[in-house]
């Protein structure tokens, strides 16, 4: 790696995929507040992600619904309310 081309905050960060449970150690400047130990025994900052190559349907070939913010449930509620409103007319 060339010297003095990366920002000063550039360091190794553990990206933790909440869906698959996989972790990746990658160089990044992302701001973090948590730390964890990696397999080499050293402690690194941790950044949680909802989806990565370990859980994305394009890479895994498996389709699944990931709903971390309740979006699917909100959609179903709106859809059923609209359906009952339409049939009531």
C-alpha positions in Angstrom: 0.0 0.0 0.0 1.3 3.5 -0.9 2.1 5.7 2.0 0.2 9.0 2.7 -2.7 8.4 0.2 -5.3 7.1 2.7 -7.1 9.3 5.3 -5.8 9.3 8.8 -8.9 7.5 10.1 -8.2 4.6 7.7 -8.0 1.4 9.8 -9.1 -2.3 9.8 -12.8 -2.6 10.7 -14.9 -5.7 11.4 -18.1 -5.6 9.3 -20.7 -7.9 11.0 -23.6 -9.1 8.9 -26.6 -9.4 11.2 -28.5 -11.7 8.8 -26.0 -14.4 8.2 -23.8 -13.9 11.2 -20.6 -13.6 9.1 -17.9 -11.1 9.9 -15.4 -9.5 7.5 -12.2 -7.6 8.4 -11.8 -4.8 5.9 -9.9 -1.5 5.8 -12.4 1.4 6.2 -12.9 5.0 7.5 -16.4 4.3 8.8 -17.1 5.7 12.2 -17.9 3.1 14.9 -18.5 3.0 18.7 -18.2 -0.8 19.4 -15.2 -3.0 19.3 -14.7 -6.8 19.2 -11.9 -9.3 19.0 -11.0 -10.9 15.7 -9.7 -14.4 15.2 -6.1 -13.2 15.6 -6.9 -12.0 19.1 -6.6 -8.3 18.3 -9.4 -5.9 19.0 -11.0 -3.9 16.1 -13.9 -1.5 15.7 -17.2 -3.2 14.6 -19.8 -1.9 12.1 -23.1 -3.8 11.8 -24.6 -4.2 8.3 -28.0 -5.7 7.4 -26.9 -7.4 4.3 -23.6 -8.5 2.7 -22.3 -10.9 0.1 -22.8 -13.7 2.6 -26.6 -13.0 2.8 -27.6 -11.2 -0.4 -29.8 -13.4 -2.7 -27.7 -12.5 -5.8 -24.7 -14.2 -4.2 -26.4 -17.0 -2.2 -29.0 -18.0 -4.8 -31.6 -18.2 -2.0 -34.5 -15.7 -1.7 -35.6 -14.7 1.7 -37.4 -11.7 3.2 -35.3 -9.6 5.6 -37.4 -7.2 7.7 -35.4 -5.4 10.3 -37.6 -2.3 10.5 -41.1 -3.9 10.3 -41.6 -2.7 6.7 -43.3 -6.0 5.6 -45.8 -5.9 8.4 -46.6 -2.2 7.8 -47.2 -3.0 4.1 -49.5 -6.0 4.9 -51.5 -3.8 7.3 -51.9 -1.1 4.7 -52.8 -3.6 2.0 -55.5 -5.3 4.1 -56.9 -1.9 5.1 -57.1 -0.8 1.5 -58.7 -4.1 0.5 -61.5 -3.8 3.2 -62.1 -0.2 2.3 -62.5 -1.1 -1.4 -65.0 -4.0 -0.7 -67.0 -1.7 1.7 -68.0 0.7 -1.1 
